[in-house]
Amino acid sequence: MRIGITYDLRSEYLARGYGLEETAEFDRDDTVEALEQALEALGHQPERIGSVGALVDALAAGRRWDLVFNIAEGMHGFGREAQVPALLDAYGIPYTFSDPLVMSVCLHKAVTKQVMAAHGLATPAFRLVHTVAEAREVDLPLPLFAKPVAEGTSKGVDRESVIRSREALVAACERLLARYRQPVLVERFLPGREFTVGILGSGARARALGAMEVVALAGADLEVYSYENKELCEERVVYRLATDSAGRAASRLALECWRRIGGRDVGRIDVRLDEQGRASLIEVNPLPGLHPGHSDLPILCGLLGIPFLALIERILASASERVPRRVRGRGRRAVASVGAVPA
């Protein structure tokens, strides 16, 4: 198949004057290169497109693709991850990963939690703070956790995110409101183990690949999977497969959340244990990072013995169900020689 690739390249935004934290969610050059090489190895014809602006120009020029492999994060607004999917929907071009509705709902963590709570799924009690005055009125018991409502890569999360006094809550909300210019999600702090769960597939065919525990090392931010911990994960964090009862509970919850929210193809869901050891949803990521050696999902797959090429092949297999049958088989190449995703 002829497969376009949409992405936001971190180096391009840095060259335009944006900062490191502003571009933290965007892809490295070697991520796009690895994805391009994987698509070629699978027998497809990859074609770089770029960001949503480049996609607009390409569509206006008449360019079309059998499928678009979309990893574009977008820059502005609660719907930024939905921009490329919405545009491709308008042109009837199939693409990988979730649709605009799921992208928008999942980016706004408070809306995600409302949806999950409506389905009876465990997630910490929360309040959405729009002003400093509202921060003073939060009635949840301490300790609490505060973070921007619509950021990824743990932006805005550090040691001060764990709130143990009303004064600290007001100060944290004031700082986050000023820095990120969006509401602050304040929720009960869960003191237990933290997992990230990989999900593969869509609807009833979706399944949990496994749960990976995030363990902070000495010198790291110990109570939180912070922005610094993620950026320096090779030095600050150890990742372990969680195959015990807690890991299995996290996987079951994550899979149910994925099906309820309507995620497609692949995703990554963060789960944490409360003080009684019960699994609770933290957030749903329908657009997980795909850097082969740095992003959580490929790291999890590596622990499971799933090569990067096999992961990309399975993502394509799921997304190809939305591609017209007459072009679905073009360029497909078996990956048994490099390992396959276990059933």
C-alpha positions as CSV (number, residue, x, y, z in Angstrom):
1,M,0.0,0.0,0.0
2,R,1.0,3.6,-0.4
3,I,1.1,4.8,3.2
4,G,1.5,8.5,4.1
5,I,3.0,9.4,7.4
6,T,1.8,12.4,9.4
7,Y,3.8,13.6,12.4
8,D,5.1,16.6,14.3
9,L,8.8,16.6,14.2
10,R,10.4,17.9,17.4
11,S,13.5,19.3,15.6
12,E,11.4,21.4,13.3
13,Y,9.6,23.1,16.1
14,L,12.8,23.6,18.1
15,A,14.3,25.3,15.0
16,R,11.3,27.6,14.9
17,G,11.9,28.8,18.5
18,Y,9.7,26.5,20.6
19,G,11.1,25.2,23.9
20,L,12.0,21.7,25.0
21,E,8.9,21.2,27.1
22,E,6.6,22.7,24.5
23,T,7.8,20.1,22.0
24,A,8.1,17.2,24.5
25,E,5.2,15.2,22.9
26,F,6.6,15.6,19.3
27,D,8.5,12.9,17.5
28,R,12.3,12.6,17.1
29,D,13.8,12.3,13.7
30,D,14.8,8.7,14.4
31,T,11.2,7.8,15.3
32,V,10.0,8.8,11.8
33,E,13.0,7.1,10.3
34,A,12.3,3.9,12.2
35,L,8.6,3.9,11.2
36,E,9.5,4.6,7.5
37,Q,12.0,1.7,7.5
38,A,9.4,-0.6,9.1
39,L,6.8,0.2,6.5
40,E,9.3,-0.4,3.7
41,A,10.4,-3.7,5.3
42,L,6.8,-4.8,5.3
43,G,6.6,-4.2,1.6
44,H,4.7,-0.8,1.6
45,Q,5.5,2.5,0.0
46,P,5.9,5.1,2.8
47,E,5.6,8.8,2.0
48,R,6.4,11.5,4.5
49,I,3.6,14.1,4.9
50,G,4.4,15.9,8.1
51,S,2.1,18.1,10.3
52,V,-1.5,19.0,9.8
53,G,-0.5,22.1,7.8
54,A,1.6,20.0,5.5
55,L,-1.4,17.6,5.2
56,V,-3.7,20.5,4.2
57,D,-1.2,21.5,1.5
58,A,-0.8,17.9,0.2
59,L,-4.5,17.3,0.0
60,A,-5.1,20.6,-1.8
61,A,-2.4,19.6,-4.3
62,G,-4.3,16.3,-5.0
63,R,-2.1,13.9,-3.2
64,R,-3.8,10.8,-1.8
65,W,-2.8,7.6,0.0
66,D,-4.2,4.1,0.6
67,L,-3.7,4.6,4.3
68,V,-2.1,7.3,6.5
69,F,0.0,6.3,9.5
70,N,-0.9,9.1,11.8
71,I,1.4,10.0,14.8
72,A,0.8,13.8,14.7
73,E,0.1,15.3,18.1
74,G,-0.9,18.9,17.1
75,M,0.1,22.0,18.9
76,H,-3.0,24.0,20.0
77,G,-6.3,23.3,21.7
78,F,-8.1,20.3,23.3
79,G,-8.8,18.9,19.8
80,R,-5.2,19.1,18.6
81,E,-4.8,15.3,18.4
82,A,-8.1,15.1,16.5
83,Q,-7.0,17.6,13.7
84,V,-5.4,15.1,11.4
85,P,-8.0,12.3,11.8
86,A,-10.8,14.8,11.2
87,L,-9.2,16.1,8.1
88,L,-8.6,12.6,6.8
89,D,-12.2,11.7,7.6
90,A,-13.4,14.6,5.5
91,Y,-11.5,13.2,2.5
92,G,-12.4,9.6,3.1
93,I,-8.8,8.5,3.7
94,P,-8.4,5.7,6.2
95,Y,-5.7,6.1,8.9
96,T,-4.2,4.4,11.9
97,F,-5.3,4.9,15.5
98,S,-8.5,6.4,16.9
99,D,-11.0,8.7,15.4
100,P,-11.4,12.5,16.3
101,L,-14.0,11.9,19.1
102,V,-11.8,9.4,21.0
103,M,-8.7,11.6,20.5
104,S,-10.4,14.7,21.9
105,V,-12.1,12.9,24.8
106,C,-8.9,11.2,25.9
107,L,-6.7,14.3,25.7
108,H,-9.1,16.0,28.2
109,K,-8.4,13.8,31.2
110,A,-11.5,15.1,33.2
111,V,-13.8,14.1,30.3
112,T,-12.1,10.7,30.1
113,K,-12.7,10.1,33.8
114,Q,-16.3,11.2,33.5
115,V,-16.9,8.6,30.8
116,M,-15.2,5.8,32.7
117,A,-17.0,6.7,35.9
118,A,-20.3,6.6,34.1
119,H,-19.5,3.0,33.1
120,G,-18.6,2.1,36.7
121,L,-14.9,1.8,36.1
122,A,-12.5,2.8,38.9
123,T,-10.8,6.2,38.7
124,P,-9.8,8.6,41.4
125,A,-12.4,11.2,42.6
126,F,-11.5,14.6,41.0
127,R,-12.3,18.3,40.6
128,L,-11.5,20.5,37.7
129,V,-10.0,23.8,38.7
130,H,-10.3,26.8,36.4
131,T,-9.3,29.6,38.8
132,V,-7.3,30.1,42.0
133,A,-10.6,30.7,43.8
134,E,-11.8,27.3,42.7
135,A,-8.6,25.7,44.1
136,R,-9.5,27.1,47.5
137,E,-12.9,25.4,47.3
138,V,-11.7,21.8,46.4
139,D,-13.4,19.5,49.0
140,L,-11.5,16.3,48.4
141,P,-9.5,14.8,51.2
142,L,-5.7,15.1,51.2
143,P,-3.3,14.0,49.8
144,L,-4.2,15.1,46.3
145,F,-2.5,15.2,42.9
146,A,-2.5,18.2,40.5
147,K,-1.6,18.4,36.8
148,P,-2.7,20.1,33.6
149,V,-5.9,18.6,32.3
150,A,-4.8,18.2,28.7
151,E,-1.1,17.6,28.4
152,G,1.0,14.5,27.7
153,T,4.5,13.2,28.4
154,S,3.9,14.1,32.1
155,K,4.2,17.8,31.3
156,G,3.4,19.8,34.4
157,V,4.1,16.7,36.7
158,D,6.9,16.9,39.2
159,R,7.5,16.4,42.9
160,E,5.2,19.3,43.8
161,S,2.3,17.6,42.1
162,V,1.6,15.6,45.2
163,I,-0.4,17.9,47.4
164,R,-0.4,17.5,51.2
165,S,-1.8,20.8,52.4
166,R,-4.5,23.3,51.3
167,E,-1.9,26.0,50.9
168,A,0.2,23.7,48.6
169,L,-2.9,23.0,46.5
170,V,-3.6,26.7,45.9
171,A,0.0,27.3,45.1
172,A,0.2,24.4,42.7
173,C,-3.0,25.4,40.9
174,E,-1.9,29.0,40.6
175,R,1.5,27.9,39.1
176,L,-0.1,25.4,36.6
177,L,-2.9,27.8,35.5
178,A,-0.3,30.5,34.7
179,R,2.1,28.2,33.0
180,Y,-0.2,26.0,30.9
181,R,-3.2,28.2,30.5
182,Q,-5.7,25.4,30.9
183,P,-7.7,23.9,33.7
184,V,-6.0,21.9,36.4
185,L,-7.1,18.4,37.2
186,V,-7.0,17.8,41.0
187,E,-7.7,14.2,42.0
188,R,-7.1,11.9,44.9
189,F,-3.4,10.8,45.1
190,L,-3.0,7.0,44.8
191,P,0.0,5.9,46.7
192,G,0.4,2.4,45.2
193,R,2.3,0.8,42.3
194,E,2.0,2.4,38.8
195,F,1.6,0.4,35.6
196,T,1.2,1.3,31.9
197,V,-0.7,-1.3,29.9
198,G,-0.4,-1.8,26.2
199,I,-3.6,-2.5,24.2
200,L,-3.7,-3.9,20.7
201,G,-6.7,-4.0,18.4
202,S,-10.2,-2.4,18.2
203,G,-13.6,-3.2,19.8
204,A,-14.3,-6.8,20.8
205,R,-11.0,-8.0,19.2
206,A,-8.8,-5.7,21.4
207,R,-6.7,-7.3,24.0
208,A,-4.2,-6.3,26.6
209,L,-0.6,-7.0,25.6
210,G,0.6,-6.8,29.2
211,A,1.3,-4.5,32.1
212,M,4.6,-2.8,32.7
213,E,5.4,-1.5,36.1
214,V,7.2,1.9,36.3
215,V,9.8,1.8,39.2
216,A,11.6,5.0,40.0
217,L,15.3,4.7,41.0
218,A,17.1,6.6,43.7
219,G,17.5,10.2,42.8
220,A,14.4,10.2,40.7
221,D,11.0,11.7,41.5
222,L,9.9,8.8,43.6
223,E,6.1,9.2,44.0
224,V,5.3,10.3,40.5
225,Y,6.1,9.4,36.9
226,S,7.2,13.0,36.3
227,Y,8.3,14.9,33.2
228,E,11.9,14.6,34.2
229,N,11.6,10.9,34.9
230,K,10.2,10.3,31.4
231,E,12.7,12.5,29.6
232,L,15.6,10.8,31.5
233,C,14.0,7.4,31.8
234,E,17.2,5.5,30.9
235,E,18.8,7.0,34.1
236,R,15.8,7.4,36.4
237,V,13.4,4.5,35.8
238,V,13.4,0.7,35.6
239,Y,10.5,-1.0,33.7
240,R,9.4,-4.4,34.8
241,L,6.7,-6.8,33.4
242,A,4.0,-7.2,36.0
243,T,2.5,-10.7,35.7
244,D,1.3,-10.9,39.3
245,S,-2.4,-10.4,40.4
246,A,-1.9,-6.6,40.5
247,G,-0.6,-6.5,36.9
248,R,-3.4,-8.7,35.7
249,A,-6.0,-6.5,37.4
250,A,-4.4,-3.4,35.8
251,S,-4.6,-5.2,32.4
252,R,-8.3,-6.1,32.9
253,L,-9.2,-2.6,33.8
254,A,-7.2,-1.1,31.0
255,L,-8.8,-3.4,28.4
256,E,-12.3,-2.5,29.7
257,C,-11.5,1.2,29.5
258,W,-10.2,0.8,26.0
259,R,-13.4,-0.9,24.8
260,R,-15.6,1.6,26.6
261,I,-13.9,4.6,25.1
262,G,-13.9,3.1,21.6
263,G,-10.1,3.1,21.0
264,R,-8.7,1.7,17.8
265,D,-5.6,-0.3,16.7
266,V,-3.2,0.4,19.6
267,G,-3.1,2.4,22.8
268,R,-1.4,2.7,26.2
269,I,-3.4,3.1,29.4
270,D,-1.9,4.2,32.8
271,V,-3.2,2.6,35.9
272,R,-2.2,3.0,39.6
273,L,-3.1,1.2,42.8
274,D,-4.9,2.9,45.6
275,E,-4.0,2.5,49.3
276,Q,-5.9,-0.8,49.4
277,G,-4.2,-2.2,46.3
278,R,-7.1,-1.7,43.9
279,A,-6.4,-0.7,40.4
280,S,-7.7,2.7,39.2
281,L,-7.5,4.4,35.8
282,I,-5.2,7.4,35.6
283,E,-5.5,8.2,31.8
284,V,-6.0,6.7,28.4
285,N,-3.5,7.4,25.6
286,P,-4.9,6.6,22.1
287,L,-1.8,8.0,20.4
288,P,1.2,6.4,22.2
289,G,4.8,7.3,21.4
290,L,6.5,4.9,19.0
291,H,10.2,5.6,19.5
292,P,11.7,2.1,19.4
293,G,13.9,2.5,22.4
294,H,12.5,5.4,24.4
295,S,8.6,5.2,24.3
296,D,6.7,3.2,26.8
297,L,4.8,1.0,24.4
298,P,7.8,-0.2,22.4
299,I,9.7,-0.7,25.7
300,L,6.8,-2.9,26.9
301,C,6.8,-4.8,23.7
302,G,10.5,-5.4,24.0
303,L,10.0,-6.9,27.4
304,L,7.4,-9.2,25.9
305,G,9.7,-10.2,23.1
306,I,7.7,-8.4,20.4
307,P,10.1,-6.6,17.9
308,F,9.3,-3.1,16.7
309,L,8.6,-4.4,13.2
310,A,6.0,-6.9,14.5
311,L,4.3,-4.1,16.5
312,I,4.0,-1.9,13.4
313,E,2.8,-4.9,11.4
314,R,0.0,-5.6,13.9
315,I,-1.0,-1.9,14.0
316,L,-1.3,-2.0,10.2
317,A,-3.3,-5.2,10.3
318,S,-5.8,-3.6,12.6
319,A,-6.1,-0.3,10.7
320,S,-6.3,-2.2,7.4
321,E,-9.7,-3.5,8.3
322,R,-10.9,0.1,7.5
323,V,-9.1,0.1,4.1
324,P,-11.1,-1.0,1.0
325,R,-10.6,-4.7,0.4
326,R,-9.2,-4.1,-3.2
327,V,-6.1,-2.4,-1.8
328,R,-5.8,-4.0,1.6
329,G,-3.3,-6.7,0.6
330,R,-0.9,-4.5,-1.4
331,G,2.6,-4.8,-0.3
332,R,2.0,-6.9,2.8
333,R,4.9,-9.0,3.8
334,A,5.0,-11.7,6.5
335,V,7.1,-10.8,9.6
336,A,7.4,-14.3,11.1
337,S,11.2,-14.2,10.6
338,V,11.5,-11.2,13.0
339,G,9.0,-12.4,15.5
340,A,5.2,-12.0,15.7
341,V,2.9,-10.6,18.3
342,P,1.7,-13.6,20.4
343,A,-2.0,-14.5,20.2
